[in-house]
Amino acid sequence: MGNAKNIPVKNTLLLPYQAAWVRDTSRLKIAEKSRQIGWTWASGYGLVSRKSLRDAKLDAWVSSRDEIQARLFLEDCKAFAKLLNTAAKDLGEQVIDDKGNTAFVLSLANGLRIHSMSSNPDAQAGKRGDRDLDEFALHPDPRKLYAIAYPGITWGGILEIFSTHRGSANYFNGLIREIKEKGNPKGWSLHRVTLQDALDQGFLYKLQSKLPADDERQAMDEAAYFDFIRKGAPDEESFLQEYMCIPADDAAAFIEWGLIDACCTAEGEAWELTLEQAASREIYGGLDIGRHHDLTSFTAVEKVAGLRPVRKRIDLQGLPFSQQEAILYPWFEVCKRVCIDATGLGMQFAERGQERFGKYKIEPITFTGGMKEELAYPVRMAFEDRSVRIPFTDDKLKTDIRAIRKEVTASGNVRFAADRGQNGHADRFWGVALALHAAKSAGGFTFTPRPAGRRSRKTERSVQ
């Protein structure tokens, strides 16, 4: 089945890059890797095979991105224990310290245990044994996680870190650069596997053996699959970071990846409201208008307990305004206030909204340079103090937020720009910015734009 050309040796459980990681017994191991190439799965196999040995002495502590991933990791470990004919018992979720931190625990026949935890760094404190830090760069505070986990191998064990990159400013990239550029003072054993590396070593064959017979990827060879993944990425920068181990340049970004990831919901966490649910909440909306080339992007945020979680996102493209209104007006109805991009095509949309819902509820916003500055800085402040929440699964929104760049013109004026991608001009960013702007009337950020030609800016928080 499938059209892969690189065929691994028959009945091979691990591909070469997976086997190299499992067989590496270095005290410190680190890997920069492509997304979704079976690394966590192989790491689980390696951990079970080490910990089930008769002379193994120390437990293992695994830190995953969130609780769902922690549970899935332990399920993989259970499957590997069965494969290796090792008796193992799933002890379920256990409290592991006096602070109330919990882990999913697998007990092996020799008495050792594998503890699979979510991302809380404090859960690593005071524990001895092997450490596996999965998707390290995506943890809210990788530096703190490393600082707490590293002492745990003082009395023995292996520290394994593996991750896809998440921006050039991330501590994970700092460790990689320290290895490559500063002589590797910590003594890491470095592994690097891009999507191309994985394809060269038989990844597509393995993938096609698991896919349904009618999946479109069955007809692809490695070159076609590589192009398929590349075209499906939100933009080239995302593809290079997610699949080719090239971190995005945070120096050019207005909001870096670390801030974005820290404000995401947990994977699997419910975030979206229905219209009926939203009607009883304090909801505010933001709408960036587009028709042909750009998107119409609507975001609704809730004002609750000092937070601004996103509760609804709607993207529309190529629809007549009458159809856009039919889709969006029910959400305008439940919002306390909606700020609408009234630049160009949006002017008529905003006017019709005011006629329908009133001038207090619908506020037209004209996108001048100063107004964009007033809108953009509160978004960054919200990410910096983690008062905003965005859906973990909304990669297009995250990419649009990351795409915004602050540029200073020759005359000293600030402008906010983004390259036009497959889905507009960072329209989703401005939808979020307008929603936060709509919500600020009852307390929040007020930004005072700097006078034209000057190179300083002043920000203040309004207290209402």
N, C-alpha and C positions, 0 to 999 in steps of 0.2 A: 504494500500500500504506500502511496506517495511517490513523489518524483525526486526525492533527495539523491544527490550524487555521492556525498561523503557518507559511507556506510561504516559504522564501527564494527569491531570484531563481534561475532555472533555471541549472544547471551551475555554481553558486557553490561554489568549493572551501572557502572560509573563511566562517564566519558573521561578522556585524559585529563582535562583541567579539573574535574571533580576529584579524580583519583589522586592527583598531585596535592590537592588541598588536604584530603583525608590522610595521606601518608606522611605529610609534613608534621613532624613531632616537635618542631621548634617551640621554645617557651613563649615567644611572641610572634604571632602570625597576623598578617593584615592583607586584605584583598580589596582592590578597587575593581568593580565588576559591572557588567551590563545587567539591566533589569530582566527578570524572569528567565534565567537560564539554569535553574535548578540548584542554586548555590545553597540556600537554606536547607533544602532536602538532603543534599550531600553532607552538609555540616551535621545534620541530625544523625545520619548514618555513622559518621566518624565518631561522634560523641558516644553513641550507644556501644560501638565496637570497642572503644577505649575503656569505658566505665564498666562494662560487663566482664572484663578480664578478672581472673581469680586474684591476682596480686594488685589490682587497682585499689587506691587508698582514699581518694578524695571525692566528694560530691561534685556535681556540676551545677552552675547557675547561669541560666540563659536569659538575656534581656531582649525582648522583642519590641516592635514598634508600638503595639497596643495589646489589649487583652485577647482579641480575636486571634491575632498572630501567635500569641503565647499558647493558646489552646491548640491551634493547628500544628505548631511545632511539636507539642507533646504527642499528638496523634501520630505524627510521622515517626517519632521515637518508638512508640508502641508497635508500629508496623515493622520497624527494623528489628526490634527485640524478637518478634515472632520469626522474622526471616533468618535471624542468627540463632534460632533455637535457644534463646535466653529467656528464662522465666522472668516475668515482669508484672507488676501490679499497679494499676492506675489508682492513686490515692485521692484523686480529685483535687479540688482547690483547698489549700491548707494555709493557715496563718503561719508565717515563718519568723516573726519577731514580735517584740513587745510593742512595736509601733502600729501593729495591725496590718502590715504589708502581707500580701498573699501571693501564692504561686501555685500553678498546676504541677503536681508532683508524680513522678514515675519511680517506683521502688524496684530495684533490680535484685536478682537472686543472691548476689554477694553482699547485700545490705546497703549498697550505695544508692543514692537518689539523684535524679535529674530534676531540677526545679526550673520551670519555665515561667518567667515573670514578664509583666509589661514594662513600660519605659521608665518608671520612677527610679532615679539613681539611688535614692536613699535605701531602697530595698537591697542593694548590693553591699551595704555597709556591714562590717563585722562578720563576714562569711568567708570561709576558706574553700579553695578548690578551683576547678576549671571555670573559666569565664567565656561565654559566647555572646558577643554584642552584635546582634543582627540589625542590618540597615542602620548602622551607627550614625550616619550623617543625618538621618531623619528624626533622631531623638531630639526632644526640645532643647536639651543642653548637653551636647556631646562631650564638651570639656569636663563638666562636672561628673558625667557618667564614667569617663575614663579615670578621673582622679580618685573616685571611690572604688572602682572595680580593680584597678591595678594592684593595690596592696593585698588583695585577696589571694594572689598567687605567691606571696612571700614564702609560704611553707610548702610550696609545690603546686603543680598544675600548669595549665596552658591558658593563655589569654588569646582568644581569637576575635578579631574585628573584621567584619566584611560589610561592604556597603556600595551602593551607587552614589555618585557624587551629588552634592546639593549646594552648589555655589562655591566660588573661590575663597570666600571668607570663612567657610565652615571649618571647624577644628579637624574634621576628617581630612580635608585637603591639606591642612597644616601639617598633619602627620606624614602624609604622602610626600609633600615637598621637603620635609625634613630628611626623609630617606633618600630622595633623589638628588637633592641640592646641597645637603649639609652633612653628608657622610654617614647617615644612618646612626646617630649617636645612641639610640635606644636599642639597636640591634634587632630590628624587625626582619622577619622573613616575608618578603613582599610578593604577592601574586597579582596579576593584572589580566583580566579576560574581557575583551570587548565582544559585541555581538558577532563581529566578523571572526574572531578567534573561535567562538563557540560553534559557529556554522562550519568552520574548517575542520572541527573535531567531531562532527556528527550530530550536532544539536537538532538540526531539522529532521533527520531520520527519527530520532527519539520523539520529537514533537508529533510528527505525522503518524507514528505508531499509536498515539493516544487520541488523535482527533477522529471525529466521525468520518465515514467514508465520503460523505457529500460536502465536507468542509472545503471551501475554495482554496485553502492553503495546501491541500493534497496535491494539486497540480503544479505547485511551485518547486523550482530548484533553489539552491542557496542564493543565487544572484537575484532571482525574482522575489524571494522572501525578504532579503535585505532591503530592496527597493520598496516593498510593501510596507515594512515597518517604518522606513524613513518617510514615506509619503503620509503615513498615518499620524506622525508626530505633530504636535501643534505648530512647531517651527523648527528651524535647523538647530538653533541653540539647544532646544529641549532634546532633540534627537542625539546630538553629540554628548550631552550630559548623561542622559538616561541609558544610552546604548554603547557609547564609544569611549567612556571614561575620561571625558574632557569637561571639567567643571565650568559652569557658566561664570562669566566675569561679573562679580558683584560690584566692582568699582564703577561699572557703567550703569548700575541699576538704582532706581529711586528707592525701591523696597527690595531687600535681598531675600534670598530663599530661606534663610534661617528664620526670619521674622514671619514669613508666610507659613512655613510648616508649623511654627509654634502656635499659630492661631487656627489650625484646622481642627475640625471635629475628629473624634476617634473613628477608625474604620468601622462601619456598621452602625454607628450612632445615628439615631433618628434626628433629623434637623428640619425637615420640610413640613409646613403646615398646610392643611386644606383651607379652603375659603371659610368653611364653617368654624374651624378652630381659630383662624385669624380674626374673625369678627369680634371675638371676645378678648383679643390681645391689643397691646399698644404697638401698632405696626406703622412703619413709615416707608415710603417708596421713592426710588430713583429711576429715571428713564432716560437713556441715551438713545437718540433717534437716528435711524438709518432707513434706507429704502432699497437701494440696488447694491452698491459696493460695500457699504458698512452694515452692521447689524443694528436692529433695534433691540436694546438690552435692558430688561427691567429687573431690578433687585428690590426685594422687600426685607427690611430688617426689623427686629423687635427690640424695643427698649425695655430691658428687664434687669433689675439688680445690678446696675452699673455696666452691663454688657450690651453689645449690639450684635446678636447672632443673626446671620442670614437665614430667613425662613422661606423664601421663594425666589427662584430665578427663572426667567423666561427670555429666550433668545428667538427673535423673528428675523427673517431675511427674505426680501423680494416680495413681500405681501403688500397689497394696497392698504392705505391708511384705514379704510373702513373695516377691513378684516383685522388689522392690528387693534383697532379700538374694541372690536367685539371680544377679543381675547383678553385685553388688558383692563377694560373698564370694570369688570367684577372685582379686580384687585384694587383699583382706585377706590372703589366703594368702601372697602374695609380698612383702607389706610387713613390715618389721622392727617397725613400731609404727604404730598407727592411733589418732588422737584423734577422738572422736565427740561431737558436740553432744548432750548427754543432758538437755537442757531439755525439759520437756513430753513430746511424743511420742517424743523421742529416747531417753528413759530405757529403755524396753522394748527398743528397737533395740540400745542399748549392752549391756544385760544379756544379750541373746541372743548378741551377738557375743562377749562374754566366755565364755559357756558353750561356744561353739564353738572359740574360738581361745586362750582363756586370759586371765587378768587382766593379765599383763605386756604382751601385744601390744595389747590393746584398752583404751584409757584413756577413761572417760567424763569429759566436761567440762561443768559446769553454767554456763550463761551468766549470771552475775551481772555487775553493773556493774564490779567490780574485775577479774573474770576477762576481760571484754571488753577492758579497758585493758591487761591483761597480754598478751593475744593480739595486739592491734592495733599497738602500738608496734614490736614486732620486725618486723612486715611493712613498716612505713615505713622502719625502719633497713635492712632488706634491699634496698629500692629505692634508698635513699640511697647505700649502698656498692656497689650493682649486683651483689649476690651472688645475687639471684634472677633467673630467666629465665622469661618467659611467652611463649606462642605469639603471633607477630605477627598471625595470622589470627583470633584469638579475641576479636572485638570485644565480645562479651557479658561476658567476663571483665574486659577492660579497663574497660568501662563500670561494672561493679560495684565495681571497685577505686576508680575515680574518684568513685563516688557516696557513699562513706563520708565523713561529716562529724563532727568533734569538737566537742561542745557542752559548755559549762560551765553547770550549773544555778545557781539563785539561792543554793543552800546551798554552792556551791563544788565540787560533785561533777562529774566528767567523765563524759559519756555519748557513745557512738558511735551515730550514727543515719544512716539512709538512707531517702529517700522510696520507697514501694512502687511499683515499676514493673511492666511487663508480665510480668516473669519473677522476681517475688519481691522480697525485701528485701535486696539485695546479698548473697545467699546464697553466691555464688561467692567473694566476698572472704573470708568466714568459712571456706570450705573450704580456701583457701590458708593462712589464718592457722592453722588447726588442723593442717595438714600441716607447716608450719614449726615449730609447737610440738612436734609429734611427733618431729621431727628434732633438736631442740636438746639432747636428753639426752646426745648424744655430743660436745657443744661447740656454742656459738652464743650467742644472746641470752638473757639473763634480765632480766625487767622487774620492778622493785619498785614496786607501785602506791602512790601517795601516800595518806596518811591522809585520811579523809573530812573535808571542810570546809577543807582547806588548799589553797593555790593553787600549790604547787610539786610537781614530780615528779622522781623520781630514776631514772635508767637506768644499768645497768651491764652490762658484758659478762662472762660467766662464762668462765673458762679451765679446761678439763677435759682 
